[in-house]
Amino acid sequence: MRRKTRNLTLPELRATPGLEDLLVLRKGNRLSITPVEAHHWRLILQRLDLDEDPSP
């Protein structure tokens, strides 16, 4: 497992296909206590991998 070096912003999460039903994006949910389902987590990790700079 590799450490991710940045966080995704709420606008980035909202713009990611497949995360439309992510609990944290629902109005009224608190960011610090919202669970993330496994399929959403995989999409988030994929998004971070796409954003990483491949150069060393």
Steps between C-alpha positions, in 0.01 A plus 500: 500500500627844410437815698296764321654843518194720466132519583213529256285807543121484519468648149736229371295230672180643354656502152613135520267262312367223722508701822159664457354299791802539732363584845742786560354682199146497640382825650529512879767231545806578709826429322687351794251225586368375166576138404623418149386181328763275339394572141518875566843462660632320191376786279665758728832312489476473121441875479807568714710263287393686185603830657847384610804615309669185360848657505729421797 
